[in-house]
Amino acid sequence: MPFSMKKCLFFISLIFASQLLSQIDLSLKLGAGVGFSKSETFNSVQDSYNTYNAATLKNNLSIGISKGFTVEVDGKFDNLFMGVGLTSFRTSASAKFSNEAKRYFDFKHNFYNVLIGFSRHKAGGELTIASGICVTDYFLTSYVEYATGDRDYSYGSLQGTYHTNGFGIPLMIEYGKHLDDNLKYFIYSRCQIQAISATKFTLFNIANGQTSAIYEGVEILDDRKQILFELGLKYNL
Amino acid sequence: MKTVLFITLSLSLLLSCSKQERNKRMFAGNWVLKNINTKKYVNNEETESKDTTYYGVMQLQNTTGVENHAYFTRFEPFNSNYSNWDVSDNEPNVIRFYLMNLDLGFNFSYNFTVEKINSKKMILTSFISDNDLNVQEKLTWEFTKE
């Protein structure tokens, strides 16, 4: 993409936040978690794939749980919360054939979030609710693993890596408890919902001449919705 | 201190490079073909493995223009033609060559799976398999950086 949405979004947040830095409490957050995701277009491809290959499939194509991490810098001014960070999650779908060959669809979703919301500290705990805007990087990699253990990224109508960028609106609810009397270290649990995707763009395979991800006439778009549950540590700077 | 840390972390996220551009830089350069290995399979069991020592040079250019060119020296079947090339986004799993000869009126493209790529070595593979995903033949090209 000639225009980087990521860079524009973070440049705006950087200018905005830098004006308030002297007045706000900053913290650094690291977390990891699991989640669930759903894509209407991929579900259609999944059904079509299982029907088309019914005679030779040993295990139908099905999607697993998502796993990932978050890195975030937060600022708090009274009860106002601001956050800038990256949440990256991976999900994999696989099908197994009777000769032990497998087809994989690996999804990687990066959310570059700018969050704003409400945060209240009370009796050793801190509740935060925030929303904002996110720029997304969405990758889909499809490959075959033969019974010999070799991977082939060039076989079939859905081959290689597809990519697109998009926008969305995240929703985050978080509860943290401090681990020390100085209120420097917090442990937190978070539920993050990436359900509102403002864009449903086409994914493109650059190494295949800009083809899109189409299987039996159904196109896979970046319409994946995710709900993610995280545990992590926060350090007040 | 807070200001410096905030700006540093934000800029790190801000300036994270396009993976596709990083992948292209990894592949660009002169690659010397050292060996071609051919493995044959029956019922997904290996029945034959043969190494062919073969000398050829493949130059992969990385330009800021729309197309990146690859030039081949003593390199069948490309001979001394050139082709366009592209690599996958995210992880460098695929390299694609697009060969066009307007004089002879043909064009074709071919994707290789990238088994390994680093600053010194590149291993490309391609497979011949049947409609039931049984491997019949695996070809492996081993290159070293010149």
Boltz contact constraints between the chains, C-beta under 6 A:
constraints:
  - contact:
      token1: [A, 7]
      token2: [B, 14]
      max_distance: 6.0
  - contact:
      token1: [A, 10]
      token2: [B, 10]
      max_distance: 6.0
  - contact:
      token1: [A, 10]
      token2: [B, 13]
      max_distance: 6.0
  - contact:
      token1: [A, 10]
      token2: [B, 14]
      max_distance: 6.0
  - contact:
      token1: [A, 14]
      token2: [B, 10]
      max_distance: 6.0
  - contact:
      token1: [A, 21]
      token2: [B, 2]
      max_distance: 6.0
  - contact:
      token1: [A, 21]
      token2: [B, 3]
      max_distance: 6.0
  - contact:
      token1: [A, 26]
      token2: [B, 2]
      max_distance: 6.0
  - contact:
      token1: [A, 73]
      token2: [B, 6]
      max_distance: 6.0
  - contact:
      token1: [A, 73]
      token2: [B, 9]
      max_distance: 6.0
  - contact:
      token1: [A, 86]
      token2: [B, 13]
      max_distance: 6.0
  - contact:
      token1: [A, 97]
      token2: [B, 133]
      max_distance: 6.0
  - contact:
      token1: [A, 99]
      token2: [B, 134]
      max_distance: 6.0
  - contact:
      token1: [A, 101]
      token2: [B, 133]
      max_distance: 6.0
  - contact:
      token1: [A, 139]
      token2: [B, 90]
      max_distance: 6.0
  - contact:
      token1: [A, 146]
      token2: [B, 135]
      max_distance: 6.0
  - contact:
      token1: [A, 147]
      token2: [B, 44]
      max_distance: 6.0
  - contact:
      token1: [A, 148]
      token2: [B, 44]
      max_distance: 6.0
  - contact:
      token1: [A, 148]
      token2: [B, 135]
      max_distance: 6.0
  - contact:
      token1: [A, 152]
      token2: [B, 113]
      max_distance: 6.0
  - contact:
      token1: [A, 152]
      token2: [B, 127]
      max_distance: 6.0
  - contact:
      token1: [A, 153]
      token2: [B, 93]
      max_distance: 6.0
  - contact:
      token1: [A, 153]
      token2: [B, 94]
      max_distance: 6.0
  - contact:
      token1: [A, 153]
      token2: [B, 113]
      max_distance: 6.0
  - contact:
      token1: [A, 154]
      token2: [B, 111]
      max_distance: 6.0
  - contact:
      token1: [A, 154]
      token2: [B, 113]
      max_distance: 6.0
  - contact:
      token1: [A, 160]
      token2: [B, 88]
      max_distance: 6.0
  - contact:
      token1: [A, 160]
      token2: [B, 94]
      max_distance: 6.0
  - contact:
      token1: [A, 161]
      token2: [B, 88]
      max_distance: 6.0
  - contact:
      token1: [A, 161]
      token2: [B, 89]
      max_distance: 6.0
  - contact:
      token1: [A, 161]
      token2: [B, 90]
      max_distance: 6.0
  - contact:
      token1: [A, 163]
      token2: [B, 89]
      max_distance: 6.0
  - contact:
      token1: [A, 206]
      token2: [B, 86]
      max_distance: 6.0
  - contact:
      token1: [A, 206]
      token2: [B, 89]
      max_distance: 6.0
  - contact:
      token1: [A, 207]
      token2: [B, 86]
      max_distance: 6.0
  - contact:
      token1: [A, 207]
      token2: [B, 87]
      max_distance: 6.0
  - contact:
      token1: [A, 207]
      token2: [B, 88]
      max_distance: 6.0
  - contact:
      token1: [A, 207]
      token2: [B, 94]
      max_distance: 6.0
  - contact:
      token1: [A, 207]
      token2: [B, 96]
      max_distance: 6.0
  - contact:
      token1: [A, 237]
      token2: [B, 2]
      max_distance: 6.0
